Amino acid sequence: MEDIIIIGAGAVGCFIARSLSRYELSTLVIEKENDVGDVTSMANSAIAHSGYDPVPGSNKAKFNVLGNRMMKEVCQDLDVAYEECGTLTVAIYDSQLPMLDELLERAKENGVPAKILTAEEVKAMEPNINPEVKGALLCPTGGIVNPFELTAHAMENACDNGVKLHLGEEVTDIKAENDHFLVKTTKGNYEAKIVINAAGLHSDDIAKMIEPISWTIHPRKGEYYVLNHYAKGLVNHVLFPLPSEKGKGILVTMTTSGNYLVGPSSEFVDDKEDLSTDTLTLANVKEQAKMLVPNIPFPEQIRCYAGLRSTPSTHDFIIEPSKAYESFINVAGIESPGLVSSPAIGEYVAKDLVGKLLPLKEKSDYQKTIRPYCHPQKMSVAERNALIAKDPRYGEIICDCEKVSIGEIEDVLSRSVPAKTVKAVKKRTRAGFGKCQGGFCQPKVINLLAKHYGISPIEVLYDKDDSQIVKEEVKKEA
Ligand SMILES: Cc1cc2nc3c(=O)[nH]c(=O)nc-3n(C[C@H](O)[C@H](O)[C@H](O)COP(=O)(O)OP(=O)(O)OC[C@H]3O[C@@H](n4cnc5c(N)ncnc54)[C@H](O)[C@@H]3O)c2cc1C
């Protein structure tokens, strides 16, 4: 019997696993996709929000602010790209200026450093901003983070510390027995003293497996443009419009990889799997973004994508035991700002909720850091030459757009959270993220995966179970 089963390996499940991995507990994470962080945690704005915006006193405000304060150290420990670039919430009309005052008050209540800037100050910081700008709220502790690394490295740290991870296995039923739960999956049956439901969009479906619930999760779609990393300085901060009842609005931001993101839209949809993008919505995103930065170079667009927020009917994060079972913990409705909140949610669930039910004895050999990754692109030419002389695999480039070497790909394949699919390699290393979107490097990545796992290239998946890329061999060796 496991002490704990966590359902879902998005940012939330991964950080809960990481926090629990500090203690002498047996923890199993069950994830239906073939990689960690393969749903909402990979398709968002990747902003480490400061916390100026959530309603004071809400779970969102509490965990956002705590998560933001933890982010720098977490990213150092987990070798995750993070930049505290600050955010600007921008007023374009005079009529919007009183809202900046309201947001400043809210920031103060939430304990978030913030300051109102004049139009001239904003223009000096952001040369490409709409010249009509009337002022902005600067939150210097807001930042950007690499969401793929954040999730995968948190789970890597958890697994290095003994957590077990089952990928590609869907939880289909849960039964409460006398003092434990029986968890059924597509691959087997498991028993656990505690179940933690971190199933994102499906957290209501999972919660309903043990009792009727009074809340629902409604998917709310956000569509984006991704621009190439063509030049620095289009924007220097994360730029938000003023928030509305639809959320934080359409932002313009750089990413930790130097690309730019423009989006997201905000529309409720019925289908929890609907990640389609559409021309009309994106045209609207474009128009609204131009209100912040009129000269966004949209010809630099390399891709569009959509993510689904797990919007709860309660309008706040649900982080509590179920009504009938103290040892069934729902961590549900974690919409934005859930990414930045996830390290703080992990700590709370482990220490406060699990800690009430099981003794938390710290492991003597617990490591809070992971084995550092090699970052050839951050090295000087001399350092890079020395690295290549030592290990020639770092000189053999697989992805020309993003300059990713065989050495980096083979490194991620050797980690405790292996990259099993082409998309997992892409998220970990950026091979395929560039202008050609994998057109050139994908066959080479397929061959590396096939070689590493001892399978045929035909068996290598892009992402989901039925996503083989190679259909058949046309040239067979004699
Ligand atoms: C458009 C958009 C913009 C956003 N921008 C930001 C932002 O800038 N900053 C920020 O902090 N937050 C942002 N967020 C929110 C953030 O992305 C989420 O709060 C966070 O990723 C939620 O993580 P999660 O682990 O709860 O969900 P997920 O990442 O969806 O993980 C849940 C996991 O559970 C698994 N699962 C579901 N059902 C089962 C089952 N039956 N069996 C096994 N596994 C199962 C899923 O496969 C999935 O991997 C944004 C979200 C969206 C959609």
The ligand as an SDF file (V2000), in Angstrom:
LIG
                    3D

 53 58  0  0  0  0  0  0  0  0999 V2000
   -4.4410   30.5170  -21.0970 C   0  0  0  0  0  0  0  0  0  0  0  0
   -3.7890   30.2970  -19.7550 C   0  0  0  0  0  0  0  0  0  0  0  0
   -2.8920   31.2160  -19.2430 C   0  0  0  0  0  0  0  0  0  0  0  0
   -2.3200   31.0270  -17.9980 C   0  0  0  0  0  0  0  0  0  0  0  0
   -1.3300   31.8720  -17.5810 N   0  0  0  0  0  0  0  0  0  0  0  0
   -0.7470   31.6580  -16.3750 C   0  0  0  0  0  0  0  0  0  0  0  0
    0.3260   32.4780  -15.9510 C   0  0  0  0  0  0  0  0  0  0  0  0
    0.8270   33.3150  -16.6990 O   0  0  0  0  0  0  0  0  0  0  0  0
    0.8230   32.2970  -14.7080 N   0  0  0  0  0  0  0  0  0  0  0  0
    0.3040   31.3630  -13.8550 C   0  0  0  0  0  0  0  0  0  0  0  0
    0.7540   31.2980  -12.7190 O   0  0  0  0  0  0  0  0  0  0  0  0
   -0.6770   30.5300  -14.2530 N   0  0  0  0  0  0  0  0  0  0  0  0
   -1.1940   30.6480  -15.4980 C   0  0  0  0  0  0  0  0  0  0  0  0
   -2.1710   29.8010  -15.9320 N   0  0  0  0  0  0  0  0  0  0  0  0
   -2.6420   28.7600  -15.0310 C   0  0  0  0  0  0  0  0  0  0  0  0
   -1.7000   27.5870  -14.9380 C   0  0  0  0  0  0  0  0  0  0  0  0
   -1.2920   27.1560  -16.2140 O   0  0  0  0  0  0  0  0  0  0  0  0
   -2.4460   26.4740  -14.2200 C   0  0  0  0  0  0  0  0  0  0  0  0
   -2.9630   26.9800  -13.0180 O   0  0  0  0  0  0  0  0  0  0  0  0
   -1.5650   25.2890  -13.8880 C   0  0  0  0  0  0  0  0  0  0  0  0
   -0.8480   24.8610  -15.0080 O   0  0  0  0  0  0  0  0  0  0  0  0
   -2.4680   24.1860  -13.3660 C   0  0  0  0  0  0  0  0  0  0  0  0
   -1.7080   23.0570  -13.1020 O   0  0  0  0  0  0  0  0  0  0  0  0
   -2.4270   21.6990  -12.7390 P   0  0  0  0  0  0  0  0  0  0  0  0
   -1.3690   20.7740  -12.3310 O   0  0  0  0  0  0  0  0  0  0  0  0
   -3.5410   21.9590  -11.7820 O   0  0  0  0  0  0  0  0  0  0  0  0
   -3.1630   21.2540  -14.0850 O   0  0  0  0  0  0  0  0  0  0  0  0
   -2.5910   20.4710  -15.3440 P   0  0  0  0  0  0  0  0  0  0  0  0
   -1.3090   21.0030  -15.7960 O   0  0  0  0  0  0  0  0  0  0  0  0
   -3.6810   20.4080  -16.3470 O   0  0  0  0  0  0  0  0  0  0  0  0
   -2.3210   19.0210  -14.7730 O   0  0  0  0  0  0  0  0  0  0  0  0
   -3.3450   18.1310  -14.4340 C   0  0  0  0  0  0  0  0  0  0  0  0
   -2.9030   16.7530  -14.8630 C   0  0  0  0  0  0  0  0  0  0  0  0
   -3.8390   15.7860  -14.4300 O   0  0  0  0  0  0  0  0  0  0  0  0
   -3.8530   14.7570  -15.4040 C   0  0  0  0  0  0  0  0  0  0  0  0
   -5.0760   13.9770  -15.2790 N   0  0  0  0  0  0  0  0  0  0  0  0
   -6.3440   14.4030  -15.4800 C   0  0  0  0  0  0  0  0  0  0  0  0
   -7.1920   13.3840  -15.3090 N   0  0  0  0  0  0  0  0  0  0  0  0
   -6.4560   12.2870  -14.9850 C   0  0  0  0  0  0  0  0  0  0  0  0
   -6.7720   10.9340  -14.7030 C   0  0  0  0  0  0  0  0  0  0  0  0
   -8.0260   10.4770  -14.7070 N   0  0  0  0  0  0  0  0  0  0  0  0
   -5.7570   10.0920  -14.4230 N   0  0  0  0  0  0  0  0  0  0  0  0
   -4.4620   10.5140  -14.4060 C   0  0  0  0  0  0  0  0  0  0  0  0
   -4.1150   11.8030  -14.6960 N   0  0  0  0  0  0  0  0  0  0  0  0
   -5.0960   12.6660  -14.9580 C   0  0  0  0  0  0  0  0  0  0  0  0
   -3.7730   15.5260  -16.7120 C   0  0  0  0  0  0  0  0  0  0  0  0
   -3.3700   14.7090  -17.7850 O   0  0  0  0  0  0  0  0  0  0  0  0
   -2.8080   16.6290  -16.3730 C   0  0  0  0  0  0  0  0  0  0  0  0
   -1.4780   16.3330  -16.7390 O   0  0  0  0  0  0  0  0  0  0  0  0
   -2.7130   29.9280  -17.2020 C   0  0  0  0  0  0  0  0  0  0  0  0
   -3.5920   28.9830  -17.7330 C   0  0  0  0  0  0  0  0  0  0  0  0
   -4.1040   29.1450  -19.0090 C   0  0  0  0  0  0  0  0  0  0  0  0
   -4.9620   28.0910  -19.5960 C   0  0  0  0  0  0  0  0  0  0  0  0
  1  2  1  0
  2  3  1  0
  2 52  2  0
  3  4  2  0
  4  5  1  0
  4 50  1  0
  5  6  2  0
  6  7  1  0
  6 13  1  0
  7  8  2  0
  7  9  1  0
  9 10  1  0
 10 11  2  0
 10 12  1  0
 12 13  2  0
 13 14  1  0
 14 15  1  0
 14 50  1  0
 15 16  1  0
 16 17  1  0
 16 18  1  0
 18 19  1  0
 18 20  1  0
 20 21  1  0
 20 22  1  0
 22 23  1  0
 23 24  1  0
 24 25  2  0
 24 26  1  0
 24 27  1  0
 27 28  1  0
 28 29  2  0
 28 30  1  0
 28 31  1  0
 31 32  1  0
 32 33  1  0
 33 34  1  0
 33 48  1  0
 34 35  1  0
 35 36  1  0
 35 46  1  0
 36 37  1  0
 36 45  1  0
 37 38  2  0
 38 39  1  0
 39 40  1  0
 39 45  2  0
 40 41  1  0
 40 42  2  0
 42 43  1  0
 43 44  2  0
 44 45  1  0
 46 47  1  0
 46 48  1  0
 48 49  1  0
 50 51  2  0
 51 52  1  0
 52 53  1  0
M  END
$$$$
